[in-house]
């Protein structure tokens, strides 16, 4: 059990090298976490904050897989209420409250969501949606989230609906049903913040490092940068590799499903001020969402399609998913959108537990199991409940291996950059930076070193100072890390190409 004082939250190439060297010199650790997504980063933070010596390894980069391909929503569990899954619905509402008020207030904001109601569309369906919103608000109250953080749902008339959704179809519009949920400014930034907070608590966070094998006697790591083998002797292993969990634990049976999104310019939808929420015919719990982002883009999704065969690390968006989404949204828009309006697309794979029926109907509950070799595998679940999943996984590791751990602290542990909304409002930095870096926004500015060129936008407000901060403090090792995961410029290929040189310069400057 580690008793080290808090360390720096900065992740960079120098720290990575030092952590690997330290691991080679002393291969005994309490917990090895495999997988650098939201659950793995959450598990590393949970373990390290309990006083356990912890190592997190990730084959690629932080948030390389499913965690960066979400809808960026912190759900309160409304969908699960419709299926009678009250336990997971309440868990979602509780975890949403923690994210919005304790863990990451700077990364999560209230998102207004509107379901337009039309004459002839079915009064029973509208009443059902409104009743569901009321039950969702009851969950908010039960979770302790005040109305000042997430307002109560209410009915809108047609004019109010069009004020929030200027692009909605006007004919026979009666009004709308307004509700609120949480929205992440960036899911990948949440993962990075978790990993950096774990590093602050003493964890070693090593990307470009794969777990080649895990046995009862230890684990074999491979450093992708040098190819060298690093044997380690962890007392416990947490397998948090998502859709790839079966590679470390063959007993795991998953049925991945693909969730695709389109990236649109907000102008194509009239620059909405709320999420356009469209019911999917034939289901009482499925909707598609056109979600406005703080940068003026809209993420329109999502699909729920089963994936057969080996799970790819970066899924493609098939033409059928594009057609499905365009068709669903065009049924609710005044002016049709077409393929020319699609400026980007992305897809993630949900690590769903194997079951019977359509993938859309499979449970979103998570599973924590212990293999005969002692490996703890955590799969299923969703981004909103990552903390609860991580806590349960570490609890299982502590019990199975009798680790000398303290109690879980993550219910009360703010991530790097987090602060109260009053403190965030007082940060002397542009609002865009505060929304992404919290109190560290001033450190991003200071990192420019007085060079005004580094504070000039490269693409859509992103500056060279942010690239530099990503390399020096957020573990970015190359331009791909900066463009695709620290800033998300890469969601639009044309903008990625425009920013590539500046990102490469930031990496070169750190060498």
N, C-alpha and C positions, 0 to 999 in steps of 0.2 A: 504494500500500500504506500503510495507516494505521499510525501509531506511537503513537497516543494511549494514555494511561494508562487503567486501568480506570475506568469511569464508574459512576454510581449505577444499581442495578437497578430503580429506581422508574419505573413508567409511569403517566402521568396526563394530563389535558387540557393542562396547561401545557407538559409536555415534548413532547406531540404537536404543539402549535402551533409550538414552537421548532424541532422537527425538520423540519416542513414549510417553515418560513421558511428554514432553513439549506439545504434542498434546492433551494428556488427561487433562492437566492443563488448556490449552487454545485451545478449539476445533474450534475456528473461524479462517478460512483461506480464502484467496482470491480464490485460484485454487486448486482443487484436481484432479490429473491426475491418471487414473487407467490404468495400463499396463506398464511393464518395457521393452518393445522392443524398436526398434530404433525410432519409431514415438512417443511413450510415453516419452522416455528420451529426445527426441528433443523438445517435447511440454513443458516438465518441465523446460528445459534450456531456452526456449523462454520466458515462463511466468516469471521465476525468474529473468532473465536478464532485464525484463521490470520494475522490482521493485515490483512485486506482490508476496505476501507470498504464497508459493507453497509447496504442498506435493505430492510426487509420491509414489504410492503403487503398489506392484507387488506380486501376489499370490505365485510365486516360487522364481526364481532368475532373475537377469538382463539377458536379451537376452536368456531367457529360451525357447521361442517359435520360430516362423518363422525367426526372425532376425538373428539367428545363422546358419540357414540352406540354406543360399543363395549361389550363385555361386562365391561370393566374387568379383564380377565385379561391377564397377561404370560405368554404361552404358551411352554412349553419345546420345542414342535415335535412332540409325540406324534402329532398328527393326520397330519403329513407323513411320519412313519416308516411309517405304515400304507399309504401310497401309494408307498413306496420313494423318497421325495424326501429323501435323506439330507443333501444340501447345505443346503437351507433349514431342515431340522430342527436341524442343528448350529448354524446361524446364529442361530436362535431361542433355543436354549439359551445360547449365548454372550452374546447381547444381554440376555437375562433376567438373567444373572449380573451384567452391568455395571449394570443398573438397580437390582438389589437390594443391591449392595455398594459401588457407586461413585457412580452418577449421581443416584439418588433413593431412598436407603434409607428415608427418612421417608414416601414415597408408596407403597411396595410392601411387602407383607407376604406370608408364606407362607399359602396357602389350602388347607386339607384338602379333598379331593374324594373322594367315595365312590360306587362303583357297587354297588348292592345285588345280591345273587345269590340266585335263588329256585330251589327244586326244580322241575324240569321246564322251566326256561327255557333249557336247552341247556348241557351241560358244555363242549362245544367252544367256545362263545362266551365262557364265563367264563375258560377257559384262554387263549383268544386275548387277552382284555383284560388278564389278569395278565401274559402274556408281553410285551404292549405296554408295560405299566407298567415292567417290568424294563428294556426297551430305552430307555424314557424316562429311567430312572435312570442308565443308562450315559451318556446324553447329558449329564446333570447332572455326572457325574464328569469327562467329557471337557472340559466347559466350565469346570471348576475350582470349581464351587459346592460348598462344604462341607455336610455333613449337618446342621450346626448352623444353617444358613440354610434349607435345604430338606431335610427328613427323607426317608429312604428309604421306598418303598412297602411295604405289608404287608397281610396278610389279617386280617380281623376276623370274630369270631363274631357271631351274631345279636344278642346283648345289646350288644356294643360298637357294632354298626351302628346300633341304635336309640338309643343314647346320643348319637351324632352326628347322627342323622336321626330325631328322634322322630315325624315325620309319615309315615315310610315305611310301605308296606303290610306287615303282619305275617304274613299267611298264607303258609306255605311258605317263609318267609325262612330261608336257610341262613347268611348272613353278608354280608360286603361286601369290596370291594377298595379299599383306601385308598391314595391317592397325593397328592402335593403339587405345586402350581404357584404362580406369583406372582399377586397380586391388587393392582391399583391402588385406592387409596382413592377416586380420582377421576381419570378420564382428562383432563378439561378442566383440572384443576389441573396436570397434567404439562405440557400445552401452555403454560399461562401461565408456569410456572417456566422452561421452555425459552426463551420470548420474553424474559423478564426477565433471564435469564442472558446472552442475546445482547446485550441492552441494556447490561448490565454490561461486556461485552466491546467496547462501542462502537457496536453496531448501532443504526440508527434503526428503531423499530417503530411503524408508522403504520396504525392501523385506520380504518375508514370511509373508505378510500381505494382506488379501483379502478384497475386497469391497463386503460385503454380500448383501447390498441393497443401492439403490440411489433413493431418492424421492425429491420432491420440498422442503421438510423441512430439508433435510440433508442426511448424509450417515452413514452407520454402517460398521465399519471395524472390522476384526477379526485378532488378532495376532496369527499366526500359532504356534509360539514358546511356548506360554503360554495358548492359547485358550481364552484369555480374549477379551471382546467386547470393542471397542473404538468408541463411537459416535463422529462424527465431523459435523461441520456446514460450509461447503464451500459455497462461494458465486457463484462459478461456478465449474462444473465438466467436464472434458474432458475424454471421453471414447476412449481409444487407445488400445483396447484389441484384435485387429486383427480379426481372424476368429471366435473369441468368442464374438464379439461386440453385437450380438443379445441377449446375456444374460442380458445386462444392458439396451439395447434399442430394444425391440421386433419388432419395425418397420423396422429394418435393414434386408435386404434380400441379402444374400451372396451366391455365388456358388464357394466354395473353389476348388482349383486345386492343385494337388500334383506334386512337382518338385523333382525328385530323382537324386542323384549323386552317383557314385562309387568312392572309394578311391583306387588308384593304386600306386605301386612303380614306380617312373619315369623310372627305368631301363626297365620296360615292354614295354615302348614306345620309347626306345632309348635315354632317358633323353632329352626331347624336350626343346628348348630354347624359344619357342613361343607356343601359343595356337593353337592346331590343330582344325580347324573350318570346319565342315562337313555339307553341306546343307541336310535338311530332304526332301525327295521326296514328291511332292504333295503340297508344300508350298513355297511361295516366300519370306517368312520372318522368317522361323524357321531353326535353326541350332542346332547341338550339339557341345559341346566344350570339349576338353581335355586340362585342364588348369594347367600348371606347377606351383607349389608352391615353396616358398623360401626354404622349408625344404626338397626338393627332391621328394615330393609326387606329384601326379597328381589327380585333381578332374575332373571326366568325367561325364558330364551331359548335358542337363537335360531333364526330361520328362515333360509332361503337361497333366495330367489326372484328370478328375473330381472326386470329393470325395463326396459320399453320406452319409447321417447320421450325427450324432454328430462328430465334429472335435476333433481328439485326440490331447493331449498336445504334445506328441512325436510320430510322425507318423513312421510306419514301411515302409521299402522298399520292395514291393512285388516282387516275382520272375519274373513276367511279365516285370517290369521296368528294372530289371537286363538284361533280354534277349534282350529287345529293345535296350538298350544302347550298349551292346556288339556287337549286329548285326550291328548297325550303324557305330561304330568305326572300326570294322573288315573290312568293305567295303573300308576303306581308309588307312589301315595299311599293311605294308610288311609282318609282322609276326602276326598271330592271337593272341588275348588275350582271355583267358577263365576265368571260375569262380575261378580257383586256383590263378589267378592274382589279384582278388578282395580281398583286405585286410581290407576293411571297406566300409560302405555305410551310407548315410543319406538322409533324405527327409524333405522338408518343405511344408507348405500349404499356397498358395497365397490367400489372402482375396479378391477375385474378386467380383465385383458387379454383381448381377444376370442379365443375359441377354439371348439372343437366339443364338444358335450355339455351336460349340465345345469350350471347355475351352481355347484352344490355341488362339481362335479368340476373346475372351472377352476382353473388354477394360482394360488397366492398369491404366486408370485415377483414381484419388481418389475422394472421396465424403466427404463433411463436412455438417452435418445437425444438427439442434437443435430440441430436443424432447420437448413435451409439459411441461415436468418437468424441462426444462432448460438444460438438459445434452447435451453437444456437442459431437457428435460421428464422428470420422474420420476413414475412411476405404478405402481399395483399395490402389492404388499407388504401389510404389516399393521402395526398399532401397535407391536408388540414390536420390530420391526426398523427403526424409523424412523431410528435413528442411523446404521446401516449404509447405508441408502438415501440419507441426507443426505450422508454422506461420499463415496459414489460420485458423487452429482450434483455436488458441489463439485469433486471431482477432475476430472470431465469438463469443467466450466466453466474450470478452471485450465488444462487442456491445450488446449482449443479456443481460448481467448483469450490464452494465454500470460501469465497473471496472476502477479505476483511474490508468491506465497503461501508461507507456512511450512507445515510438515507438519500433518496432522490431529491435534488435541489432545483430541477429545471422548471417547476411551476413558478418559481420566484426569481429566476435568473434572466436578466435582460441581456440581449445580445450586444455585441460591439456596435456602437452608434445609436443604440436605443435610449430614449428618454421620454419623459412625459410630454404631452402635446404642448403644454405651456413652455417647457424648455426648448422643444424643437422650434417653436415659433420665434424664440429669441435668438436662434443661431444666426450669426451674421454671414450669410452665404445665400446664393440664389436658391429659390424654392426647389427648383429641379434637382439640385445637388442634395438638399436636405432630405428630399423624398427617397433618394437612393443611398445616401451615406449617413443620414442622421447627424449626430453631433460631429462625426468625422468629416463633414463637408468642409470645415475650415482647414483640416489637414490636407484635403485634396488641393485646396487653393494654395496653401503654404508650400506644397510640393512642387509648385511651378517655379519656385526659387526666384520670383521676381521677373521671370521671362514672360512678357505679355503674349508672345506667340502661342505659349502653351495654354492660354486661357481663351484663345479664339476657337470657335466651333469648327470641328472637322466635318461632321455630318450630323444633322438634326440635333444640334446642341451639345453633342459629345465633344469634349476637348482633349487636347494632348495631355493635360494635367491628369485627367481620369485614366488615360492609358498608363501614364507613369505610375500613378498610385496602384493600379492593378498589378504591375510588375513588382513594385517594391513592397507592397503590403498585402496583396490578395492572392498570391501564389500563381499568377499568370506566367507561363513559361514561354509562350510564343504568341504570334499574332492571332492565331485561331482562338486561343483562350480569351484574348482581349475582345475580339470582334463577335464571337459566338456565345460567350458565356459571361464576361464581365460587363459588357455594354449592350449586347443583343443587336448591334448594328447588322449582324449577319442574317437576320430574319428577312431582309430585303437584299437579294443578291447584287443589285445595281449599287446600292449604298455600301455594301461590303467592299466591292471593288474600289469605290471612291476613297474609302478610309484605310485600305490595306497598307499603303506606304507609311502613313503616320503611325499605325500600330507597329509596323516593323521597326521604325525609328525608335519607338519607345523601348522595345525589347533590346535593340542594339545599344541604346544609351545605358542600359543597366548592366551590360557585360563588363 
